[in-house]
Amino acid sequence: MGKHWKDVKAEIEAENDRIWFDEPEYITMSKMGVYPSGAGTQGQTLGNLFFLTGDTQAMGWWTIEPAMYCILGDERFSLEHCKQMFVYLNHEMANLMGGQFGEGCPAPWLNLKLMWQFTLDIEDSYDTIQTKEELKSLLWSWFNYVDRINRWFYTVFPWEIGKLMPRLDPEYLQKAADFQGYEVVKK
């Protein structure tokens, strides 16, 4: 038998408490461009931060969290369906962010070792979860963790690079369209 779900919940809650106000080291490493796994495209890590920000948002409040709460509240889905849906929706993304990606990868691919470990621990605790309410209680802690990680990535993302991509005014666009022989459609 694996871990008990209440023990997994306690571990996740302890990490939530630890990182609520203090930026965790794995977020600091990511924002500083430190990826011991070697993750990054052509020697840069902006894509890593982009995906960490977007994927933790999708795993949390934007997509998977509301979907799981709907499934848990729907009588047509059994407890076993709900457990399997958690695997289908979380397992691979958590592995990409915190697992060792491929042979010879020396560290968690995108620095989120706990994201992957907590996912495995939740799945490992399934035998001890007897009701949808118990699974919902465990996932409440999980989604608080995922949402907190997302907020940290949202906070540390280098939004200032947006200055390099200004919105173009309609006059500029019309000049460019005229040069190419097109007409800008106005709404």
C-alpha positions as CSV (number, residue, x, y, z in Angstrom):
1,M,0.0,0.0,0.0
2,G,1.2,3.5,-0.8
3,K,1.0,6.7,1.2
4,H,-2.2,7.7,3.0
5,W,-4.0,10.6,1.3
6,K,-4.1,12.6,4.6
7,D,-0.3,12.3,4.8
8,V,0.1,13.5,1.2
9,K,-2.3,16.4,1.9
10,A,-0.2,17.3,4.9
11,E,3.0,17.3,2.9
12,I,1.4,19.5,0.2
13,E,0.0,21.9,2.8
14,A,3.4,22.2,4.5
15,E,5.0,23.2,1.2
16,N,2.1,25.7,0.6
17,D,2.8,27.3,3.9
18,R,6.6,27.4,3.2
19,I,6.2,29.1,-0.1
20,W,3.2,31.3,0.5
21,F,5.2,34.5,1.1
22,D,8.7,33.4,0.4
23,E,9.8,32.7,-3.2
24,P,10.9,29.0,-3.3
25,E,14.3,28.1,-4.5
26,Y,13.0,26.3,-7.6
27,I,11.2,29.5,-8.8
28,T,14.4,31.5,-8.1
29,M,16.4,29.0,-10.1
30,S,14.0,29.2,-13.0
31,K,13.8,33.0,-13.1
32,M,17.6,33.2,-13.0
33,G,17.9,30.8,-15.9
34,V,19.4,27.9,-13.9
35,Y,18.2,24.6,-15.3
36,P,20.5,21.8,-14.3
37,S,18.6,19.6,-16.7
38,G,19.8,21.6,-19.7
39,A,16.2,22.7,-20.6
40,G,16.1,25.7,-22.9
41,T,16.1,26.3,-26.7
42,Q,19.2,27.6,-28.4
43,G,20.9,28.6,-25.1
44,Q,18.0,30.7,-23.8
45,T,15.4,30.0,-21.1
46,L,12.5,32.5,-21.9
47,G,10.5,29.6,-23.4
48,N,11.0,27.7,-20.1
49,L,9.4,30.5,-18.1
50,F,6.7,31.0,-20.7
51,F,5.7,27.3,-20.5
52,L,6.0,27.2,-16.7
53,T,3.7,30.2,-16.4
54,G,1.2,29.0,-18.9
55,D,1.2,25.3,-18.0
56,T,0.8,25.9,-14.3
57,Q,-2.1,28.2,-15.1
58,A,-3.7,25.5,-17.2
59,M,-3.1,22.8,-14.5
60,G,-4.6,25.1,-11.9
61,W,-7.3,27.7,-11.9
62,W,-7.8,28.1,-15.6
63,T,-8.6,24.5,-16.8
64,I,-7.9,21.4,-14.8
65,E,-9.0,22.7,-11.4
66,P,-12.5,23.7,-12.5
67,A,-12.9,20.6,-14.6
68,M,-11.9,18.3,-11.7
69,Y,-14.4,20.1,-9.3
70,C,-17.2,19.7,-11.9
71,I,-16.3,16.0,-12.3
72,L,-16.2,15.5,-8.6
73,G,-19.6,17.1,-8.2
74,D,-21.2,15.2,-11.0
75,E,-23.0,12.0,-9.9
76,R,-22.5,10.4,-13.3
77,F,-18.7,10.1,-12.5
78,S,-17.7,7.5,-9.9
79,L,-14.8,8.0,-7.6
80,E,-12.7,5.7,-9.8
81,H,-13.5,7.9,-12.9
82,C,-12.4,11.0,-10.9
83,K,-9.1,9.4,-9.9
84,Q,-8.4,8.4,-13.5
85,M,-9.3,11.9,-14.8
86,F,-6.7,13.3,-12.4
87,V,-4.1,11.1,-14.0
88,Y,-5.2,11.9,-17.5
89,L,-5.2,15.7,-16.9
90,N,-2.1,16.1,-14.7
91,H,0.3,13.3,-15.0
92,E,2.2,14.2,-18.2
93,M,2.4,17.9,-17.6
94,A,3.7,17.4,-14.1
95,N,6.2,14.9,-15.4
96,L,7.5,17.4,-18.0
97,M,7.9,20.1,-15.4
98,G,9.4,18.0,-12.6
99,G,10.5,14.6,-14.0
100,Q,13.8,13.8,-15.4
101,F,13.1,14.1,-19.1
102,G,14.8,11.4,-21.1
103,E,17.9,9.3,-20.6
104,G,20.8,11.1,-19.1
105,C,18.8,14.0,-17.8
106,P,20.6,15.0,-14.6
107,A,17.7,16.9,-12.9
108,P,14.0,17.8,-13.0
109,W,13.4,19.1,-16.6
110,L,11.8,22.4,-15.6
111,N,12.9,22.5,-11.9
112,L,9.6,21.5,-10.4
113,K,10.6,18.3,-8.7
114,L,7.8,18.6,-6.1
115,M,5.2,19.1,-8.8
116,W,6.0,15.7,-10.1
117,Q,6.5,14.1,-6.7
118,F,3.2,15.4,-5.4
119,T,1.5,14.0,-8.5
120,L,3.0,10.6,-7.9
121,D,2.1,10.7,-4.2
122,I,-1.5,11.6,-5.0
123,E,-1.8,8.7,-7.4
124,D,0.0,6.4,-4.9
125,S,-2.6,7.3,-2.2
126,Y,-5.6,6.3,-4.3
127,D,-6.1,3.0,-2.3
128,T,-6.7,5.0,0.8
129,I,-9.3,7.4,-0.7
130,Q,-12.7,6.0,-0.2
131,T,-15.0,8.9,-1.1
132,K,-15.2,11.7,-3.6
133,E,-15.2,14.1,-0.7
134,E,-11.8,12.7,0.4
135,L,-10.4,13.1,-3.1
136,K,-11.8,16.6,-3.3
137,S,-10.1,17.5,0.0
138,L,-6.7,16.2,-1.2
139,L,-7.1,18.0,-4.6
140,W,-8.0,21.2,-2.8
141,S,-4.5,21.2,-1.3
142,W,-3.0,20.2,-4.6
143,F,-4.7,22.9,-6.6
144,N,-3.7,25.5,-3.9
145,Y,-0.1,24.4,-4.5
146,V,-0.4,24.5,-8.3
147,D,-2.1,27.9,-8.2
148,R,0.6,29.3,-5.8
149,I,3.4,28.1,-8.2
150,N,1.5,29.8,-11.0
151,R,1.3,33.0,-9.1
152,W,5.1,32.9,-8.4
153,F,5.8,32.3,-12.1
154,Y,3.4,35.1,-13.1
155,T,5.2,37.4,-10.6
156,V,8.8,36.6,-11.8
157,F,8.1,36.4,-15.5
158,P,10.0,39.2,-17.3
159,W,7.0,41.1,-18.5
160,E,9.3,44.0,-19.4
161,I,10.2,42.3,-22.6
162,G,6.8,43.4,-23.9
163,K,8.4,46.8,-24.6
164,L,10.3,45.1,-27.4
165,M,6.9,44.2,-29.1
166,P,4.8,47.4,-29.2
167,R,1.3,47.4,-30.6
168,L,1.2,48.9,-34.1
169,D,-1.1,51.8,-34.7
170,P,-3.7,51.7,-37.5
171,E,-1.8,54.2,-39.7
172,Y,1.3,52.1,-39.7
173,L,-0.7,49.1,-40.6
174,Q,-2.4,50.9,-43.4
175,K,0.9,52.0,-44.8
176,A,2.3,48.5,-44.6
177,A,-0.9,47.2,-46.3
178,D,-0.7,49.9,-49.0
179,F,2.9,48.9,-49.7
180,Q,1.8,45.3,-50.2
181,G,-1.3,46.2,-52.1
182,Y,-3.7,45.2,-49.3
183,E,-6.5,47.0,-47.5
184,V,-6.8,47.0,-43.8
185,V,-10.3,45.9,-42.7
186,K,-11.8,48.3,-40.2
187,K,-14.5,47.1,-37.8
